[in-house]
Amino acid sequence: MATQARFGFEQVRRVPLVLFVLLYTLVTGGPFLWVAAMSLRTTAEIFKAPYGLPAPAHWEKFVDAWTKSNYGTYFWNSTFVVVIAVALVTVIGAMAAHCLARYNFRGGRLVHFLILSGLVLPPQLLILALFQILLDINLYNTLTGLVLVYVATHIAMTVYILEGFFAQIPQDLFDAARMDGYSDFEIFWRVTMPIGAPAVFTAVTLNFIILWNEFLFAVVLLTDDEKRTLPLGIMHFTGSHQLDVGMAATGLMIAILPIIVIYAFFSETMIKGMTAGAVR
Amino acid sequence: MAPPEIDARRAGLGILVVFLAPALLVYAGFTIYPVLRTFYNAFHAIKPQGVVEFVGLSNFTALLLTDSIFWKAVANTAIFTIVATIVDVVGGLLLALCLFARAPLAPLLRVVWFTPVLMSYVVVGIIWVWFYDYDWGLANAVLHWLGLGAYEQSWLGHPSTALWSVLVAHEWKWLGFNMIVFLAALHALPAEVLGAAELDNCGWFAKLVYIIAPMLRTTIVNLLVLSFIGKMMVFDLIWVMTGGGPLWSTETVSTYVYKRAFEWNTFDLGYPSAIAVLWFIIILIFIAIMTRLLRQRDRLEF
């Protein structure tokens, strides 16, 4: 930090800088505080004074949203889909990345190209055909079908992140493990995975956030209210109760809070995960 | 050098299959096959009850020659993509420079400014729909408070302001992402060069334009391409905030694909598939052009 003083940005006038920084912080954080306040107020209170404080705080709105407005179902659906999809894509993505980074074999470059070309495929190119395919195999409107689609569409990014890291693990370690009599699978599980843990963690974070927020695949592939994930549930609730802003805000908070809480503890990991594709 | 019988870079076919098959099977079934099927669909009329009829290029000719809504969607997507990409890169760089210039609490602000990036478009969209609400939204309230009541309006309800209003919400979500990437790149710059510029009495603006921007070229190109790809496919935020309306003023290519497939009574998946295929090819062409044009010919060494 000491060297930074010499970078010479001191010529920038401090007062405008501080004012701008304050303003931008307000613009970024303000909406969250506003929703947080509204989530504890009734709709009548909100319409009377949209920017008032939550006094008294209606904590029972969270219970209502969770049980009566179905947000509990949406939350568990999201959790189920995201946890299983992230676990699956991490394991099979890591196996593929390990194989591509570690072994020389005929067709390796083709497999590599095929998987990584998934990075540039727009979801719109897949979604209509996925709708047909899931109908054909009776997985349309099922969480299982959504999990399969999530795994398939996130293999490319997972392999991309992991392969680069795995390839940098020194070959000597693998030769030594082989000498010690490790099988190929043990080498993957007991050498690559522990050493590659930081990259695995990055991939898990990225996939978790993207899938927790995913909307397009879910909206096309699910129809039952009982199967909706959180983004669909919130969208549905806000659409069908346009005037019940108070309850909608409580629903938004149920989606926002878990992310904010995790972010408070693991901010650096999450920043690193989200920007993994862009920072080299 | 390890003797050949323990060469750890070789593996039998069985091992390769065990490692690659799960990923390849899922990927082939739910990514490669759907892409091929979409290309197939684009040349057919796909009606309910499995009626498939070969129509040759007629989906594409109808799209290009007679579909005025498609062209409106293309125009909107183009405006959105160009403006949002520029704002992303310029705004992200300026925010990063604020923190790099040692604004107070910079390490904390870096984390706070990134928060919107983690939110889903549904959350962001609904917050901003409320922000723009005619009766109790903050946008009109602020104008009223500033004595600019004449400018109060239904931001998302009017064709001339809707696209720009969505764009502002989009940038609110994404600026933090670009800021983080630029900040990482700025911290990787060599201190000597910046120090030398200072000795030469170089002003901060000149330093930004002549020294920092050229040295960040790789980062800028990466972010331009990344941002461009994202914006060309924009769907979620538009869908949540305006659904493409009013009067097609926020219709993008992606929302139009969705509408033609699932909302219109045309009951044909072939036509929207043709739109998706055409748009994918256009995106690929632009990526190729951008990387070729922007790629650095003589690499800066530092």
Interface residues (C-beta under 8 A of the other chain):
Chain A: T3 Q4 A5 R6 F7 G8 F9 E10 Q11 V12 L17 V18 F20 V21 Y24 T25 V27 T28 G29 P31 F32 W34 V35 I46 F47 P50 Y51 V91 I92 G93 M95 A96 H98 C99 R102 Y103 N104 F105 V111 L114 I115 G118 V120 L121 P122 P123 Q124 L125 L126 I127 L128 A129 L130 F131 Q132 I133 L148 V149 V151 A152 T153 I155 A156 V159 Q171 F174 D175 A177 R178 M179 D184 F185 I187 F188 I209 W212 N213 E214 F215 L216 V219 V220 L230 P231 L232 I234 M235 T238 V245 A248 L252 A255 I256 I259 I260 Y263 S267 M270 I271 M274 T275 G277 A278 V279 R280
Chain B: A2 I6 A8 R9 R10 A11 I15 L16 V18 F19 L20 P22 A23 L24 V26 Y27 G29 F30 T31 I32 Y33 P34 V35 R37 T38 N41 I46 L95 L97 C98 L99 F100 A101 R102 A103 P104 L109 V111 V112 W113 F114 T115 P116 V117 L118 M119 S120 Y121 V122 V123 I126 I127 W128 W130 F131 W136 G137 L138 A141 W172 G176 F177 I180 V181 A184 A185 A191 L194 G195 A197 E198 G203 W204 K207 T218 N222 L223 L226 I229 M232 M233 F235 D236 W239 V240 V253 S254 V257 Y258 A261 F262 L269 P272 S273 A276 V277 W279 F280 I283 L284 I287
